[in-house]
């Protein structure tokens, strides 16, 4: 009992499941930034996975707990892993329990292969998510550029620069069909320069 605070690292613990591997690092960063606990050390079983195939990210933290005997600072373990990693670990744990920690060699090998397959699935899903996010970002950028161009053309009509506005409209139609984002950005700059000239002309 006198070594309760330092002798057991996982007397308390929490397991956090993430959808994507990338999220594990973000969660770990959030835990490091907390002021109500002290990070003791970390164990990266994702980069350095165990021989069994086990993957997870462990953080040992020191946390203050109020007890009947006063404040105690106890060690706790935070496990961060993906849903696929947790599914594998749950199955592996139950099999070890069933075989009393003496898994047959063929089962061990199959579990290792299953762990690698689960990790490959995690990486593939992360890659798909990044592609989707990049596509969404590109769509938003394109929408913003299109909006700036069309608003600029309207401004030129407002300044009675009808011929200029019509020319820009034709250029826009061609570039929009070609989905040329870089050229649309240049067109937007050209339109803003034309608006500036129109404003200066109106002042003189």
Residue, then its C-alpha position, 0 to 999 in steps of 0.5 A: x500500500x505504501x507504494x500504491x502511487x508509484x508501484x502500479x502504472x495502470x491502477x487507473x486508466x482510460x482508453x480512447x478510440x479514434x477513427x483514424x491513425x492521424x487522430x492518435x497524434x492529435x489526441x496525444x498532443x491534447x493530453x500533453x497540453x493538459x495542466x491538471x496532470x503530469x506526463x511521466x512517459x510515453x510508449x509508442x506501440x504504433x511505430x514500434x509495435x509488439x512482436x504479437x502485432x499489438x499496436x496502440x499509443x500509451x501515455x503514463x500520467x500522474x494525476x492528483x486524486x482526492x481520497x479519505x486520507x487526503x490528496x494522492x498523486x497516482x499513476x494512470x495509463x491512457x491508451x489511444x488507438x484506432x477502432x481496428x487496433x482495438x478490435x484486434x487487441x480485444x480478440x487477441x486478449x480473449x484468445x490469450x485468456x482462453x489458451x491461458x497465455x499459451x497460444x498455438x504458433x499457427x494462431x500467433x502467426x495468423x494474429x500477426x497477419x491480421x494485425x498487419x491487415x488491420x494497420x493497412x486498413x487504417x492507413x488506407x482509410x487515412x489516405x482516403x480521408x486526406x484525399x477527400x479533405x484535399x478535394x473539399x479544400x480545392x472545391x472551396x478555393x475554386x468556389x471562392x475564386x469563381x465568386x470573386x470573378x463574377x462579383x468583379x464582372x458585376x462591378x465593372x458593369x456598375x462602372x459602365x465598363x460593359x465591353x471590358x466586362x463582356x470580355x472578362x465574361x468570355x474568358x471566365x466561361x472558357x476557364x471555368x469549363x477547363x477548370x483551370x484554377x490558376x488561370x481563374x486566379x489570374x483572371x480575378x487579379x486582372x478584373x480587380x486591376x480593371x475595377x481599380x482603373x475604373x474607380x480612378x477614372x471616375x474620380x478624375 
